[in-house]
Amino acid sequence: MSYGRLDRLLQARNSWPKWLNTAIDSVADNPSGLIGRLASLRYRPRGPLPDVSKSGKNLFTVAIGPVNYSNQGTLWAKSLSKKYPEVSTSTFAIEVPGGFNFPSDVIIPMDFYQRSSRWQKAQIEALSKFSHVLVEAEEPLVGRLFQRSVEKESVFLNNRGVSVAYIAHGTDVRIPDKHAKRTKWSPYLDPTLYINRLNALATKNVDFLNSIGSPVFVSTPDLLLDLPNAKWCPVVVEIEKWSTLRETTRRPGPIRVVHAPSVQTIKGTHLIEPALNKLHQQGIIEYRELRGIPSRLMPEEISWADVVLDQFRLGSYGVAAVEAMAAHKVVIGHIIPEVRELIQGHTGLELPIIEATPDNLESVLINLVAHPLKMDELKSAGGKYASRLHDGALSAEILMNNWIRPVQKESIVGGISQ
């Protein structure tokens, strides 16, 4: 599903009748029920049977799947095998029609993932040959084979001698009711959003992760507020790809500002547009909205900018902000104090993202224009921060030391408490 369609769906469902939302939610809650079984009929496997994951012959063999959100599964896998020659990795991901799909070792069409028991059985057998399996976003590894129960999948793999760990990505564990108390800008305070299902799903996943007794990781620091016993495994970006976009000389004219709205209700695009349009019309900034840009073309768009506006509602940062920092761009966004404190406490580093909210973004940008040397300092600090925490080496260490080959006592690796 594209970000635009997701944005519209989040808002539309709040206006639907209760019986319809209940029926939709029941498909996910009870996939083996009548409505769930009827819904699955839309998926009819066609074509040749997809590949299954293939285990290597290294000391440690790690499979990561099944979503590869923002290409993170692939980048974590590459980081592991790059840093540790004794580790071989394989990634797999569900192909989402009309969505943002990233390269993976195995791509599974949705119809086979959901309804091909032949592929599902072959894949779970293939995964049982790995030493370790990392489950992304608490999504079932093999569709409906175990009634979409990640716990039953874990039991099956554990019984085969496989170590299973979990990594949360965001909405899967971010509980809206709790988030709404952390910042007045929380998207979950928006009355147009349907959050009943998000609340139920995130609460269910958090309860599961707290009870499963397996290693649990989170990809962004804010998720530690929902899962305080998890380990932060930072998102990874291709530093070299983005760092080549840096500029050594400042261009004349107004500063260039970009914002990629993706799910604009979540990022707060509609809340900051009035200030941006005003400053653009006054010639203080030159503003571009990056909407519908394929990921392969985003580096070129970001290279044009001096300033990248991230998100203004969630109170944290993710892949897009790291890519901008790696490109030596000034990044502005809303980061709640608790998240900045978590980062400082875990890494000893200050997050070089300028704090702003929809209320004061206009004045923040005006102040930035008046202090060009400050912009240069922020660009440099952002590049160093991205390289230090998000080039993959640290993430690989965290996965290795806390799961694949766990250390026997608490240690400090790369500045992050393990």
N, C-alpha and C positions, 0 to 999 in steps of 0.2 A: 504494500500500500504506500502511495506517495505521501509526502509530508502534507501537501495541500489537502488531500482527501482525508487524512487523519484529522487535520485541524477542523474540517467541516463536520466530520463524524462526531468529534468530541462535543461540539456545540449542538448538533442536530438531535442527538439522543435525549437531551434534556427536555425536548419538546414532544417526544413520543409518549404515547400512553403507557401507563405502568405495566399493563399486561404484556405489551410488546417487549419492553426492556427486560421483564422477568423471563420471558421465553428465550430471548437472546442470551441472557446470562446463564440460563440453565444448560445451554449447549456446552459451555466451558466447564460448568460445575459438575455436570453429569453427562459426559460424552457417550456413555453406554445406555442412557435413557432413550425414550422414544424420540424426543425432539433432537437429541444429539445424533442418533442413528439416522434420522431423516435428513438432517443437515449434511451429514457426511456423504450422502448420495450424490452431491454435486461434484465430488471428486471421483473421477473414473480414470484409473491408470491407463494411459495410452503410450504406445511406443516401447522401445527396448527397456529392459530392467536397468536402472541406474547402477553405477559402481557402488561398492561399499568401501569403507575405510581400510587401508592396508597398514599393518604394523611393521615397523622396521626391526632390525636385529641388534639395536644398541642396548646398552645396559638398562636404560629407561626409555620407554615408548609411551608417548603422550598423545591422546586424541582430544581435540577441542571442538565443541559444537553445541547446539545446532543452528546458531543464528548469525554469527559473525557481524554483529552490529558495528557499523562504522569501520569495518575491516579489522576490528580489534582482535578477534580470534586468530586471524592470520598473522597479525603483527606480534602478538604474544608468542605464537608458535615459532616464528622466525627468530625472535629474540632469545628464546630458550635454546634452540639448536645452534645459534651463533655463539652464545656465551659458553655453552656446555656441550662439547663434542660427544659426550656419552649419552646425550638425549636426542632422540629422533621424534619428530612430530608429524601429525596429520590432522588437517582441519576438514570439517564438513558443515554444510549450511543448507537450509531450506531455500529453494528458489521462490521468491515472492513476486508474482506477476504484477507489473506496474510499479514495483518498489525499487529501492536502491540496493542492488546486489553487488557484492564485492567478490573478487576472486577467492576461491577456496579449492582445496585438493579434491573434494567431492561436492558436487552440487546436486541436490535432490529436488526434483519437481514436486510441487505441493501434492499432486494427486497420488504419487507413489508414497510420499511421506505419510499421508493420511490413511490410505486405503489398501496399499499393497502389502499384505501379510507376508508375501514371499520376500520382498525387499526388507521389510522390518525385521524378519527373523534372520535374514542373512547379515544385516547390519549389526544387530545385537550380538550375534556370534562373532562377527569381525571385531567389535569393540572389546569382547571378552579376551581377545588375544593381546591387548595392550596392557602395560603395567599400570597406567594412570589414565583417567578420563576426567576432563574438566567440563562441567555442564554450565552453559551460559544461560543466564536469566531464568533459571528454573524451568526451562522449556523441555518437554519430553524429547528424548533422544531418538525414539523410533515411533513417533506418532501415537496411534491407538493400540499398539500391541499389548501394553500393560494398562489399558484404560486411561491413558495419558497420565499415569502416576509416575512421577520422577522418583518417588520413594521405592516403588516396586522395581523400577529399573535399577536403582542403587543396590537393592538387596540381591537382585540377580547377578549384577557385576561383582559385588563384594563376595558372593559365594563362589565366584570363579577366580578369586584372588586379585581382582582389580581394585585399586585405590581410587575412589571417586571424590572429587571436590567440586565446589560450586562457586561461580562468580556472578555477582549481581551487577546489573548495568544501570538501573535507574528506576523507571516507573514500576518495575517488577517488585521493588521493595520500598519505594518511597510512599509512605502512608499519608494520603492527602489530609486527613483530619489532624495529624500531628504537624505536618508541614505548614498548614494554615496558621498555626500558632507561632511559627518562627519568624515570619516576615509578613507585613501587611500587603506586600506585593505578590504573595503566593497566588499562582494561577488557580488553586483549588478554592479560593474565595470568590472566584468568578461565577456568578449565578447561571451563566449560560453553559457551563461545563457539566456533563454528566459524570459524577465521581463515585457513584455507588459501587460500580463494578471495580473501579480502581482501588477503592478502599478495601473491598473484600479480597481482591487478588493480592494486594501488597501485604495485608495482614496475614493471609493464609501463607504466603511465601516466607515472611519473617518468622512466623511460628514454626514452619517446617525447618528452616535453616537453623533456628535456635535449638531444635530438638534432635536433628539428624546425627549429630556427633561426628560430622565430617569437616574437613577444612573449608572455611568460607572466606571468600575474598570479595571486595567491592572495587569498582573501577574508578569511582570519584570519591573525594574525601567526605562530601556531605552525607553519603550513605552510611558512614560510621555512626551518624546520629540515630539511624534506624537499626543498625546492626553493630553495636559497640564492641562486640567480641570478634568481629571480622578483621581481616588484614587488608589494608589498602594496597592494591596492585595497580599502579598508575596506568592510565591509557598511554598508548604508544603512538608516536607519529614518526614519519620518515624525515628525520632532521635535515639530512643533506638535500632532500628534494625541496624543502621549504626555505632553508637558510640561504640558498642561492638567490633568493628574491630580494635580499637586503640591498639597500641603496647606501652609497657612501656620501652622497651630496644631497642637500635639501633643495627641493624644487621651489621656484617662486610661485606666488599665488596662494589662494586659500588652501587650507589643509584638506586632504582628500579622505573622506569618511565612507566606509561601507558597512552594510549590515545584511546578513543572510537570514531571512525570517524562518525558514523551514516550517516548524509548527509555530505560527506566529502568536497564537493564543498563549502558548507556554513561554515563548521567548519575550512576550510583551511588546511586539512590534507596533501594535496599534496605540500603545501608550506613549511611545517615544517619537512617533512620526510627526506630530505637530511641531515639536521643538526642532527636529531635523529639517523639516520643510521651511520653517521660519529662517533658520540660520543659512540655509542654502539660498533662499531668495535674497537675503541680505548680503550675500557674497562672502560670508565669514567662513563657510565650509563649502566644499563641493561634494554632494552626497549621491551615492549610488546604492540602490537596493538590489541585492543579488538573489533574485528569485528564479527557481527552476534551473539553476546552473548545474550541469553534470559534474560529479566530483573530479573527473580528470581535467576539467577546465578551471576549477576553482583556484589553483595556484596563480594562474595568469590574472584572474580578477583581483586576488588579494595583493599581487605585486603592484597594482596601480595605487593602492591605498597608503595613507600614513597612519590611519586609525581604523581599527576594527571594533565594531560594537557587538558584544556577545549577547548575553541574555540579561533580562532585568526583572525576572520573577522567581526563579528557582533558588537563587542565593548561592550558586556554586559555579563551577566551570567544567568544561569537557573538551572533547577533541578539537572542536573548531577554534576555541581560544588558544589551545596549545599550538595548533598549526600557525595561527597568527603570530604568537610569540616567537616561534621558531623562525618565522619569516622576518623577524625584527620589526614588527609593527606594534604600535601602542594599542593596548587592549583595554577597553572600558566595559564594565559590567557591574551587576549587583551581586556582591558576595557577603553573606551574613557573617557577623563577627565570629560565631562559633566555628565556621569553616576555616576562616583565616587562622584562628587559634589552633585548630587541629593540624593544619599544615605546618605552622610554626613549631608545634610540639613534636610532630613526627619527623620533621626534616631539618629544623633549625633555619629554614629559609622563609623569607617573607614573600608572599604572592604578589608579583609585580603587575597586578591588574588594578587599574584605577577604579575606585568605588564610585558608583553613580546610580541614581534611581530615576524613574520618570519625572520626579519632582525637580531634580537639580541637574539633569543632564545638560541642559542649555548652558548653565553657568559653568559647569565642568569643562565643556568644550571651549567656551570663550576664554577661560583661564588657561587652558592648554595652548591655545593660539598665542596668548601673550607670553608664554614661556617656552620658546623653541628648544632651549638647552635641556629643559626638563624632559621634553619629548625624546631627545637623543639618549638621555640616561635611562628612560623607561624602555626604549627599544633594546638597548644593550642588556639591561637586566632581564627582560623577557626572553631574549635569546639564550642567556646563560641558564635561566631557570628551566626552560624547555629541554635543553641539552642535559642538564643535571638529573632531572626527574623523569623525563618522558622519551628518552631515546631507546628504551627497551631493556637496557642492561639492568637497571634497578628492578624492573618488573620481573625479569627472569630470576634475579636473586631471591626475590620475595616468594615466588612460586617454588623455587628449588628448596630454600631453607625452611619453609613452613609447610611443605607438602611432599614434594617429590623425593627429597633426601633431607628430612627435617633435622635441624640441629637439636641437641639435647637440652639446651638451656637458652634463655632469652639472650639475644645479641643485638648489636647495632651493626647494620649493613648499609653502606652507602648513605649514612645519615638518617635512615628510617628505622625506628624500633620495630623489630620483628616479633 
